[in-house]
Amino acid sequence: MASPDSDVGRDAVVAALRRSGLSNGDLVLVHSDASVVLRLLGTENWNEALDLTWQAFDAVLGSKGTLVVPTFNWDFCRGVPYDAA
């Protein structure tokens, strides 16, 4: 497993993203389970995992790429309507 303070984990994610066909300037919609990165790093620190994920996508997509990440909470499970305000 990669150490959170090394580039090994980041490099592995970057390589996987490139193998999947992503490249500079692409538009990508991501909806995934970031716990995979937790296991790759061998950590339980969500901030480290999410930071590594962001760095990897940034390295692959570059400044002209677009990363779309849907965000939501679980209020809809309780019937609470979404309020964009």
N, C-alpha and C positions, 0 to 999 in steps of 0.2 A: 504494500500500500504506500501511496505517496504521502510525504510529509506536507502539511499545510503550508510550510514556509519554503517549499521547493517548487520548481517549475515543472516537475514531472507530472503531477496531476493535471495542470493546465495544458501542458503539451499533449497529453493523452486525449483530453477532451477536444482540443483544437484539431488534432489528427483525425479523430472520429467524425467531427463535423465536416471536415474537408472530404473524407472518404464518402460521406453521405451525399456529396455533390454540392454543398454550399460553397459560395465564393464571394469575393469582394463585390459589394454593391447589391447583393441579393436582398429581397424582402422576405422575412421569415416570421411565421406565427408559431409561437412555442406554447404548448400546454403540456406540462410534464411533471413528473415527480422528482424533485431535486434531491430526494434521499439517496439516489444512485451516486451522486457526487459526494455525499457524506461518506458512503462506503468506500469510494475510490480514494478519498483522502484519509480514511481511517479516523475520522473525527466525529464529534457530535455537535459541532459548532455550525449552526445554520448560516451565520454571517459569512464564515469562511467558504462554505459550499456555494452560497449564492454569489459571492464576490468572484470566486473562481469561474462560475458559470458565465457571469457577465463578461469577465475578462476574455474568456475563450470565444464567445460570440463576437465581441468587439474586435478581437484579433482576426477573425475569419471574415466578418462582414465589412470591416473598415468604416471610414467616416461617411461613405456614400450608401452604406447598407441601412436597412431598417429592421429592428427587432420589435415585434408586437407581442406583448405578454398580457393576456387577460388577467384581471384581478377581480376578486369578489370575496365576499365573506359568506358565512353560512346563515345569514338572517333569512334568506328565502326559504330555508327549511322550516322556519317558524312562521312563515306566511307574512313576513315583513316586506312591504313593497320597497323597491329600490328608489333611493332619493339621491339624485345627482348633485343636489345643492350642497 
